[in-house]
Amino acid sequence: MHPHYTPHQLPLPFETWFPVVGYEGIYEVSSVGRVKRVRAVAGTQAGRILKPYITHDGYWRVVLYLNRQ
């Protein structure tokens, strides 16, 4: 295992990344549904895959920030 990744952050060989509309240059979403931060801002880390959580009604969710200071 790569020393800087947790299991949900490991790169997948067949995964393709696309910019998130409205958040171009900040976040990307993959062909398997994972979301990663492309640019580091205010104490965040570029390249990190965001950890989703399950909402009360059973949907997976991640929180995206725009213009975070």
PERA-V289694 format. One line per field, one symbol per residue. phi: phi as a letter, one per 40 degrees, with the letter a starting at -180 (. if undefined). A space follows every 10 residues. Layout:
phi=???
This chain:
phi=.ccbbcdcbc cbcccbbbcc cgbdgbbbbc cbgcbbccbc afgbbcgccc ccbcccbgcc abbbbbfcc
